[in-house]
Amino acid sequence: MKTIHVAGGSFFTATEIADALMSYSLELARAESLDVVEIPFVDSDGAVARAQFRVGWRIDTIVTSTAGDPDELVDVDATFAIIDKTQMLQARRWEHD
């Protein structure tokens, strides 16, 4: 599990989701673009909730690892949605290079 830190707060989420989000954020920054993403996260009560926030150009996003890996949150659809966005953005960038 990893924690995503943005201006609006911190979100404890799946490692794969956090890693995919950072890759997408980097691609958006390279394209000088922004997007809104929705991810699942574990709230302070241990319940799974969802959050939407901006990522990309000039948005500070930091991901930290969590010591003592608790049970991993799994949301394949959220992970693939972010990966798909990243791949589409990369394909557009490669077409222009």
Backbone torsions as a table, in degrees:
resi	resn	phi	psi	omega
1	MET	NA	149.9	178.6
2	LYS	-135.4	160.8	177.4
3	THR	-113.4	128.6	176.2
4	ILE	-97.6	125.6	-179.9
5	HIS	-110.5	121.8	176.2
6	VAL	-132.6	174.3	-177.5
7	ALA	-56.2	-32.1	-177.3
8	GLY	-83.2	-4.4	-179.9
9	GLY	142.7	-167.2	-178.9
10	SER	-121.3	141.5	-173.6
11	PHE	-131.6	117.7	-179.1
12	PHE	-85.2	114.4	-172.9
13	THR	-142.2	-178.2	-178.6
14	ALA	-66.6	145.6	177.9
15	THR	-56.8	-47.1	-178.4
16	GLU	-63.0	-38.2	178.9
17	ILE	-67.3	-46.0	-180.0
18	ALA	-61.5	-43.3	179.9
19	ASP	-66.0	-41.7	178.1
20	ALA	-64.4	-40.2	179.5
21	LEU	-63.2	-41.2	179.1
22	MET	-66.1	-40.0	177.1
23	SER	-62.4	-43.7	179.7
24	TYR	-65.8	-42.1	178.6
25	SER	-60.5	-40.6	178.0
26	LEU	-64.3	-44.3	178.5
27	GLU	-63.3	-40.0	177.3
28	LEU	-63.6	-42.2	179.2
29	ALA	-62.2	-41.5	177.5
30	ARG	-61.2	-33.7	-179.7
31	ALA	-89.3	1.4	-176.2
32	GLU	52.3	50.1	-175.8
33	SER	-133.6	165.0	178.5
34	LEU	-127.0	160.0	173.0
35	ASP	-152.8	166.1	173.4
36	VAL	-112.2	130.0	177.8
37	VAL	-120.9	153.7	175.8
38	GLU	-118.8	130.1	179.3
39	ILE	-133.7	154.6	171.6
40	PRO	-82.3	150.1	175.1
41	PHE	-148.5	163.1	178.4
42	VAL	-98.2	121.0	-178.4
43	ASP	-81.9	179.3	-175.3
44	SER	-63.5	-21.1	177.3
45	ASP	-88.7	-3.4	-179.1
46	GLY	90.9	-0.1	178.5
47	ALA	-83.0	151.2	176.9
48	VAL	-88.2	125.8	178.3
49	ALA	-126.3	-179.4	179.2
50	ARG	-128.6	148.1	178.2
51	ALA	-136.2	146.3	173.4
52	GLN	-115.7	137.2	175.2
53	PHE	-156.1	162.5	-179.4
54	ARG	-80.5	144.6	174.3
55	VAL	-137.5	158.1	174.4
56	GLY	118.3	-143.2	-173.2
57	TRP	-53.9	121.2	175.9
58	ARG	61.5	24.0	174.9
59	ILE	-111.4	121.1	178.8
60	ASP	-77.0	118.6	177.0
61	THR	-130.1	125.6	-179.2
62	ILE	-125.3	138.2	177.4
63	VAL	-119.6	130.6	176.4
64	THR	-120.7	147.0	176.6
65	SER	-82.3	153.3	-179.9
66	THR	-106.1	129.0	179.1
67	ALA	-71.1	145.4	175.8
68	GLY	68.9	52.9	-177.1
69	ASP	-24.0	102.2	171.2
70	PRO	-73.8	179.8	178.7
71	ASP	-54.3	132.3	-177.3
72	GLU	-75.8	132.3	171.9
73	LEU	-75.7	133.2	-179.4
74	VAL	-122.9	124.6	174.0
75	ASP	-145.2	87.8	-175.6
76	VAL	-60.2	-40.7	-178.8
77	ASP	-61.9	-43.7	179.2
78	ALA	-64.9	-42.3	179.1
79	THR	-62.1	-49.3	-178.9
80	PHE	-66.1	-33.1	178.3
81	ALA	-62.2	-42.5	179.0
82	ILE	-70.0	-42.4	178.5
83	ILE	-61.4	-42.8	178.4
84	ASP	-60.4	-43.0	177.8
85	LYS	-61.2	-41.7	179.5
86	THR	-62.8	-46.4	-178.3
87	GLN	-65.0	-37.7	177.8
88	MET	-65.5	-41.0	178.9
89	LEU	-66.3	-41.4	177.6
90	GLN	-62.3	-43.1	-179.6
91	ALA	-61.3	-42.0	177.4
92	ARG	-63.7	-40.2	-179.6
93	ARG	-66.5	-40.8	-179.9
94	TRP	-67.2	-31.7	178.3
95	GLU	-65.2	-29.9	-177.1
96	HIS	-91.1	-10.0	-179.7
97	ASP	-83.8	NA	NA
